[in-house]
Amino acid sequence: MNSKKWAVASVLLFAVGTAMSKDKAYPKAKVSLDDFKDIVAEVEPHRAKRLIGFDAFLKMSKEPNTIILDTRSTFRYERIHLKGAKHLSFTDFTQGNLQTIIPSFDTRILIYCNNNFEGDEVDFASKIAVPFTASGVSAASQFKAQEKPRMMALNVPTYINLYGYGYTNVYELDELVNVKDPRAVFEGSLVGQGSSFPPAKND
């Protein structure tokens, strides 16, 4: 085929492909804000009765048919997590994955996230949205200082999604615990097996 014929054929193929792409109708995405709002409405009063302090959290964690679930990233979990916690990244939540980690809906699930621990802004970096001005300068010290920062803790979507998937026996840590609290025993590559959080080098 000479170059002229090849050019004509290419134009025709492009035109046909473009027409087909315009005619192809994809189904609506598997997304429903209404479903989410309905779940949130159910979860709110349910969650309000299941916010617990660290002592209760630790006591429950030692009881039968109870797990601690860490839904942070795999990277953060492998570096440091509460001793004995099971892991499933929030981004990997599916019905199948949850059933693998938690086969029974009767299992009591204890959850925590970055916003439950202070003293290590690397591995437990607080998820908070602070108001900013158009210039990108934090407005907290300027005319918008009265605006309250928004807490973007992973606990809330974790709780909502667990509930939506049928796991309603959930309890959420409701205290901000210092990582050096002797009650907090961690595991991971940053700490020895079953060790408390190590002191900073300059301590």
C-alpha positions as CSV (number, residue, x, y, z in Angstrom):
1,M,0.0,0.0,0.0
2,N,1.5,3.3,-1.0
3,S,1.7,6.3,1.3
4,K,-1.4,8.0,-0.1
5,K,-3.6,5.0,0.3
6,W,-2.2,4.4,3.8
7,A,-3.0,8.0,4.8
8,V,-6.6,7.7,3.5
9,A,-7.1,4.3,5.4
10,S,-5.7,5.8,8.6
11,V,-8.2,8.8,8.4
12,L,-11.1,6.4,7.8
13,L,-10.1,4.1,10.7
14,F,-9.7,7.2,13.0
15,A,-13.2,8.5,11.9
16,V,-14.8,5.1,12.6
17,G,-13.1,4.7,16.0
18,T,-14.2,8.2,17.0
19,A,-17.8,7.6,16.0
20,M,-17.8,4.3,17.9
21,S,-16.4,5.9,21.0
22,K,-19.1,8.6,20.9
23,D,-21.9,6.0,20.5
24,K,-20.6,3.9,23.4
25,A,-22.6,4.5,26.5
26,Y,-21.1,3.3,29.8
27,P,-23.3,2.5,32.8
28,K,-23.4,4.8,35.7
29,A,-20.5,4.5,38.2
30,K,-21.1,2.3,41.3
31,V,-21.4,5.4,43.5
32,S,-24.3,6.5,45.5
33,L,-24.2,9.6,47.8
34,D,-27.7,8.7,49.0
35,D,-26.6,5.3,50.2
36,F,-23.7,6.9,52.0
37,K,-26.0,9.5,53.7
38,D,-28.4,6.8,54.8
39,I,-25.6,4.8,56.4
40,V,-24.2,7.9,58.1
41,A,-27.7,8.7,59.5
42,E,-27.8,5.1,61.0
43,V,-24.2,5.2,62.2
44,E,-24.3,8.5,64.1
45,P,-26.5,7.4,67.1
46,H,-24.8,3.9,67.1
47,R,-21.3,5.3,67.2
48,A,-22.1,7.8,69.9
49,K,-22.6,4.9,72.4
50,R,-19.4,3.1,71.4
51,L,-16.7,5.7,72.0
52,I,-14.4,4.4,74.7
53,G,-11.3,5.5,76.6
54,F,-7.9,3.9,76.4
55,D,-8.3,1.8,79.6
56,A,-11.6,0.3,78.3
57,F,-10.1,-0.2,74.9
58,L,-7.1,-2.2,76.3
59,K,-9.4,-4.2,78.6
60,M,-11.7,-5.1,75.7
61,S,-8.8,-6.1,73.5
62,K,-7.8,-8.9,75.9
63,E,-11.3,-10.4,75.9
64,P,-12.5,-13.3,73.7
65,N,-13.9,-12.7,70.2
66,T,-12.3,-9.2,70.0
67,I,-9.8,-7.8,67.6
68,I,-8.0,-4.5,67.2
69,L,-8.3,-3.3,63.5
70,D,-5.7,-0.9,62.1
71,T,-6.8,0.5,58.7
72,R,-3.9,2.9,58.1
73,S,-1.6,2.3,55.2
74,T,0.5,-0.9,55.0
75,F,3.6,1.2,55.2
76,R,2.6,2.9,58.5
77,Y,1.2,-0.3,60.0
78,E,4.5,-2.2,59.3
79,R,6.5,0.6,60.9
80,I,4.4,0.8,64.1
81,H,1.0,-0.4,65.4
82,L,-0.6,-1.4,68.6
83,K,0.5,-4.8,69.7
84,G,-1.7,-7.6,68.3
85,A,-3.6,-5.3,65.9
86,K,-4.8,-6.9,62.6
87,H,-4.4,-4.9,59.5
88,L,-6.5,-4.0,56.4
89,S,-5.9,-0.7,54.7
90,F,-9.0,1.3,54.3
91,T,-8.4,1.5,50.6
92,D,-8.6,-2.3,50.5
93,F,-12.0,-2.6,52.1
94,T,-14.2,-5.0,50.2
95,Q,-16.7,-7.5,51.4
96,G,-14.3,-10.3,50.5
97,N,-11.3,-8.8,52.2
98,L,-13.2,-8.0,55.4
99,Q,-14.5,-11.5,55.6
100,T,-11.0,-12.9,55.3
101,I,-9.8,-10.7,58.3
102,I,-13.1,-10.8,60.2
103,P,-15.1,-13.9,59.3
104,S,-17.8,-13.4,61.9
105,F,-20.1,-10.4,62.2
106,D,-20.3,-11.1,65.9
107,T,-16.6,-10.3,66.4
108,R,-16.0,-7.2,68.5
109,I,-13.9,-4.7,66.5
110,L,-11.8,-2.0,68.2
111,I,-10.5,0.8,65.9
112,Y,-8.0,3.6,66.2
113,C,-6.2,5.9,63.8
114,N,-3.4,8.5,63.6
115,N,-5.6,11.1,65.4
116,N,-5.6,8.9,68.5
117,F,-1.9,9.3,69.2
118,E,0.3,12.3,69.8
119,G,4.1,12.6,70.1
120,D,5.0,11.1,66.7
121,E,3.9,13.3,63.8
122,V,5.8,11.0,61.3
123,D,4.0,7.7,62.0
124,F,0.9,9.1,63.6
125,A,0.5,12.3,61.6
126,S,-2.7,14.1,62.6
127,K,-5.2,14.3,59.8
128,I,-6.5,17.9,60.2
129,A,-7.6,20.4,57.6
130,V,-6.6,23.9,58.7
131,P,-8.2,27.0,57.1
132,F,-5.9,28.7,54.5
133,T,-6.0,32.0,52.7
134,A,-6.0,32.3,49.0
135,S,-2.3,33.0,49.1
136,G,-1.7,29.6,50.8
137,V,-0.8,31.2,54.2
138,S,-2.4,29.6,57.2
139,A,-5.4,31.7,58.2
140,A,-5.3,30.4,61.8
141,S,-3.2,33.5,62.8
142,Q,-5.0,35.9,60.5
143,F,-8.6,37.1,60.1
144,K,-10.0,33.6,59.8
145,A,-8.5,32.6,63.2
146,Q,-12.0,32.0,64.5
147,E,-12.6,29.2,62.0
148,K,-12.3,25.7,63.5
149,P,-9.9,23.3,61.8
150,R,-11.6,20.1,60.5
151,M,-10.7,16.8,62.0
152,M,-10.2,14.3,59.1
153,A,-9.6,11.2,61.2
154,L,-9.7,7.8,59.5
155,N,-11.8,6.4,62.4
156,V,-15.0,8.0,61.0
157,P,-15.0,6.5,57.5
158,T,-13.6,3.2,58.9
159,Y,-16.6,3.0,61.3
160,I,-19.1,4.0,58.6
161,N,-17.7,1.4,56.2
162,L,-17.5,-1.4,58.7
163,Y,-21.2,-0.7,59.6
164,G,-22.2,-0.6,56.0
165,Y,-20.5,-4.0,55.3
166,G,-22.5,-5.4,58.2
167,Y,-20.0,-5.2,61.1
168,T,-21.9,-3.4,63.8
169,N,-20.1,-4.6,66.9
170,V,-17.5,-1.8,66.6
171,Y,-15.9,0.4,69.3
172,E,-13.8,3.4,68.7
173,L,-10.9,4.8,70.8
174,D,-12.0,8.3,71.8
175,E,-8.9,9.6,73.6
176,L,-5.7,11.3,72.3
177,V,-2.9,9.1,73.8
178,N,0.7,10.1,74.0
179,V,2.9,7.5,72.3
180,K,5.1,7.3,75.4
181,D,2.2,6.3,77.6
182,P,3.4,3.1,79.3
183,R,0.0,1.5,78.6
184,A,0.6,1.8,74.9
185,V,2.5,-1.2,73.7
186,F,3.5,-1.2,70.0
187,E,4.9,-3.6,67.5
188,G,6.6,-2.9,64.1
189,S,9.9,-2.3,62.4
190,L,10.5,0.8,64.5
191,V,10.1,-1.0,67.8
192,G,11.1,-4.3,69.3
193,Q,8.5,-7.1,69.6
194,G,6.1,-6.0,72.3
195,S,8.1,-2.9,73.2
196,S,6.8,0.4,74.3
197,F,7.4,3.3,72.0
198,P,11.2,4.2,72.0
199,P,12.2,7.6,73.4
200,A,13.5,10.2,71.0
201,K,17.3,10.3,70.5
202,N,17.5,13.7,72.1
203,D,15.5,12.7,75.2
